Amino acid sequence: MNTISKLCDLKSGETAKVTSLLTTGSMRRRMLDIGLIEGTEVECIQKSPMGDPVAYLIRGAVIAIRSEDSNKILINC
């Protein structure tokens, strides 16, 4: 099923592909630098006890992203 949602909506163990970034400026540059481009597969590894940040597996590296930032990343589930 192809549904567009936000990265922050991904549950632990689920995978999705990035469709677009809604961020601008330096945060957009950081996201692109870690490999978050269209078509990149992302897996939600673990959510912290307080819910923020969340660990994602991106191109073989585990990256923690704050909810504030993952809310601006669109994915295709």
N, CA and C of each residue as an Amber inpcrd file, in Angstrom:
protein
   231
   0.8460000  -1.1740000   0.0000000   0.0000000   0.0000000   0.0000000
   0.8960000   1.2440000   0.0000000   0.6780000   2.1380000  -0.9210000
   1.4860000   3.3530000  -1.0180000   0.7440000   4.5240000  -0.3960000
   1.2090000   4.9010000   0.7850000   0.6100000   6.0020000   1.5160000
   1.6900000   7.0170000   1.8570000   1.4370000   8.2770000   1.5860000
   2.3780000   9.3350000   1.9370000   2.0950000   9.7650000   3.3790000
   3.1370000   9.7510000   4.2010000   3.0230000  10.2240000   5.5780000
   4.3450000  10.8520000   5.9850000   4.4900000  11.1660000   7.2580000
   5.7010000  11.8060000   7.7540000   6.5830000  10.7720000   8.4450000
   7.8740000  11.0100000   8.4370000   8.8270000  10.0850000   9.0520000
   8.5240000   9.8760000  10.5300000   8.0530000  10.9000000  11.2060000
   7.7540000  10.7790000  12.6320000   6.6140000   9.8000000  12.9100000
   5.8130000   9.4530000  11.9000000   4.7010000   8.5140000  12.0650000
   5.1270000   7.0520000  11.9520000   6.3670000   6.8080000  11.5410000
   6.8760000   5.4500000  11.3730000   7.0270000   4.7890000  12.7380000
   6.5760000   3.5530000  12.8590000   6.6760000   2.8200000  14.1170000
   7.9490000   1.9680000  14.1230000   8.3900000   1.5800000  15.3080000
   9.5940000   0.7600000  15.4350000   9.4700000  -0.5060000  14.5940000
  10.5220000  -0.7980000  13.8110000  10.5480000  -1.9760000  12.9610000
  10.0060000  -1.7640000  11.5600000   9.3420000  -0.6550000  11.3110000
   8.7760000  -0.3780000   9.9890000   9.8020000   0.2990000   9.0940000
   9.6700000   0.0810000   7.7970000  10.5360000   0.7320000   6.8190000
   9.6900000   1.5100000   5.8240000  10.3060000   2.5140000   5.2330000
   9.6300000   3.3420000   4.2280000  10.6820000   3.9960000   3.3580000
  10.2430000   4.5940000   2.2550000  11.1430000   5.3230000   1.3680000
  10.8300000   6.8070000   1.4300000  11.8870000   7.6080000   1.4180000
  11.7450000   9.0610000   1.4520000  11.1870000   9.5430000   0.1130000
  10.1800000  10.4260000   0.1710000   9.6460000  11.0050000  -1.0590000
  10.0870000  12.4500000  -1.2280000  10.1580000  13.2090000  -0.1190000
  10.6310000  14.5940000  -0.2190000  10.9350000  15.1720000   1.1570000
  11.7000000  16.2640000   1.1450000  12.0420000  17.0040000   2.3610000
  11.3270000  18.3510000   2.3250000  10.7200000  18.7070000   3.4330000
  10.0210000  19.9910000   3.5180000  10.8570000  21.0310000   4.2590000
  12.0760000  20.6720000   4.6400000  12.9530000  21.5840000   5.3640000
  13.6870000  22.5030000   4.3950000  14.2250000  23.5880000   4.9480000
  15.0070000  24.5210000   4.1510000  16.2760000  24.8760000   4.9110000
  17.1650000  25.5530000   4.2410000  18.3760000  26.0710000   4.8750000
  19.3480000  25.0010000   5.3290000  19.9770000  25.2580000   6.4730000
  21.0280000  24.3750000   6.9520000  20.4930000  23.0000000   7.3590000
  19.2700000  22.9290000   7.8610000  18.7190000  21.6240000   8.2380000
  18.4910000  20.7650000   6.9990000  18.0600000  21.3620000   5.9090000
  17.8960000  20.6040000   4.6630000  19.2450000  20.0570000   4.2030000
  20.2790000  20.8790000   4.2990000  21.6300000  20.4750000   3.9110000
  22.1000000  19.2910000   4.7610000  21.8220000  19.3320000   6.0590000
  22.2160000  18.2270000   6.9530000  21.4990000  16.9410000   6.5840000
  20.2080000  17.0560000   6.3010000  19.4350000  15.8720000   5.9180000
  19.9620000  15.2660000   4.6200000  20.2820000  16.1180000   3.6670000
  20.8490000  15.6290000   2.4110000  22.2180000  14.9980000   2.6370000
  23.0170000  15.5790000   3.5380000  24.3540000  15.0530000   3.8310000
  24.3230000  13.6600000   4.4490000  23.2830000  13.3570000   5.2400000
  23.2110000  12.0140000   5.8290000  22.5340000  11.0210000   4.8820000
  22.1640000  11.4680000   3.7030000  21.6390000  10.5690000   2.6920000
  20.1410000  10.5390000   2.5590000  19.4320000  11.4580000   3.1670000
  17.9810000  11.4880000   3.0520000  17.5820000  12.1950000   1.7630000
  17.5990000  11.4320000   0.6810000  17.1750000  11.9380000  -0.6180000
  16.0240000  11.0660000  -1.1020000  15.3480000  11.5040000  -2.1350000
  14.2100000  10.7530000  -2.6670000  14.6170000   9.3200000  -3.0020000
  13.8420000   8.3720000  -2.5010000  14.0970000   6.9610000  -2.7700000
  14.9200000   6.2490000  -1.7090000  15.4830000   6.9690000  -0.7580000
  16.2770000   6.3450000   0.3010000  15.3650000   5.5610000   1.2350000
  15.7400000   4.3220000   1.5230000  14.9770000   3.5030000   2.4500000
  15.3950000   3.8250000   3.8800000  14.4100000   4.0080000   4.7480000
  14.6450000   4.3570000   6.1520000  13.8920000   3.3600000   7.0240000
  14.5700000   2.8760000   8.0560000  13.9280000   1.9710000   9.0090000
  13.9390000   2.6060000  10.3880000  12.8010000   2.5810000  11.0580000
  12.7170000   3.0790000  12.4330000  13.2550000   1.9770000  13.3410000
  14.3580000   2.2530000  14.0160000  15.0100000   1.2510000  14.8590000
  14.4450000   1.2760000  16.2750000  14.4290000   2.4690000  16.8780000
  14.0040000   2.5500000  18.2710000  13.5880000   3.9680000  18.6310000
  12.5240000   4.0600000  19.3970000  12.0940000   5.3590000  19.9150000
  12.5990000   5.4790000  21.3510000  13.0370000   6.6630000  21.7210000
  13.5270000   6.8680000  23.0840000  12.3490000   6.8040000  24.0610000
  12.6250000   6.5650000  25.3470000  11.5410000   6.4450000  26.3260000
  10.6060000   7.6620000  26.3640000  11.1490000   8.8400000  26.1500000
  10.3200000  10.0420000  26.1600000   9.7560000  10.3440000  24.7620000
  10.1350000   9.5460000  23.7620000   9.6030000   9.7000000  22.4120000
  10.4100000  10.5900000  21.4890000  11.4460000  11.2240000  22.0030000
  12.2340000  12.1360000  21.1640000  13.6730000  12.1410000  21.6500000
  14.6780000  11.8920000  20.8490000  14.6490000  11.6280000  19.4110000
  14.3620000  10.1610000  19.1120000  14.3140000   9.8430000  17.8340000
  14.0730000   8.4870000  17.3600000  15.2780000   8.0490000  16.5320000
  15.6850000   6.7960000  16.7070000  16.8240000   6.2530000  15.9540000
  16.3230000   5.6130000  14.6580000  16.9420000   5.9970000  13.5400000
  16.5890000   5.4600000  12.2230000  17.8270000   4.8550000  11.5830000
  17.6290000   3.7780000  10.8320000  18.7040000   3.1870000  10.0430000
  18.6240000   3.7910000   8.6510000  19.6590000   4.5630000   8.2940000
  19.6950000   5.2600000   7.0150000  21.0010000   4.9190000   6.3220000
  20.9140000   4.2120000   5.2100000  22.0970000   3.8500000   4.4210000
  23.1890000   3.1920000   5.2620000  22.7800000   2.2840000   6.1660000
  23.7380000   1.5270000   6.9670000  24.1970000   2.2090000   8.2360000
  23.7440000   3.4190000   8.5060000  24.1350000   4.1440000   9.7170000
  22.8930000   4.4240000  10.5690000  23.0490000   4.3220000  11.8770000
  21.9540000   4.6470000  12.7810000  22.0590000   6.1290000  13.1260000
  21.0020000   6.8590000  12.8150000  20.9660000   8.3120000  13.0090000
  19.7700000   8.6580000  13.8960000  20.0010000   9.4850000  14.9210000
  18.9060000   9.9610000  15.7750000  18.3990000  11.2870000  15.2190000
  17.0980000  11.3720000  15.0140000  16.4840000  12.5780000  14.4620000
  15.3650000  13.0240000  15.4010000  15.3510000  14.3150000  15.7050000
  14.3050000  14.8750000  16.5590000  12.9610000  14.8610000  15.8410000
  11.9000000  14.7700000  16.6110000  10.5460000  14.7730000  16.0430000
  10.2710000  16.0460000  15.2620000  10.8000000  17.1360000  15.7460000
  10.6450000  18.4280000  15.0700000  11.1590000  18.3690000  13.6290000
  12.2490000  17.6340000  13.4220000  12.8410000  17.5170000  12.0860000
  12.2150000  16.3790000  11.2760000  11.9160000  15.2470000  11.9280000
  11.3240000  14.1210000  11.1990000   9.8990000  14.4260000  10.7530000
   9.2900000  15.4230000  11.3470000   7.9520000  15.8620000  10.9630000
   7.9610000  16.5270000   9.5800000   9.1410000  16.9290000   9.1200000
   9.2760000  17.6320000   7.8410000   9.8510000  16.7370000   6.7410000
   9.8320000  15.4180000   6.9640000  10.3290000  14.4590000   5.9780000
   9.1550000  13.5850000   5.5510000   8.8050000  13.6430000   4.2800000
   7.6860000  12.8430000   3.7740000   8.2040000  11.4890000   3.3020000
   7.4300000  10.4440000   3.6300000   7.7990000   9.0750000   3.2700000
   6.6500000   8.3870000   2.5540000   6.9720000   7.3070000   1.8780000
   6.0000000   6.4820000   1.1710000   6.0280000   5.1190000   1.8530000
   4.9480000   4.7750000   2.5650000   4.8820000   3.5100000   3.3100000
   4.4260000   2.3770000   2.4200000
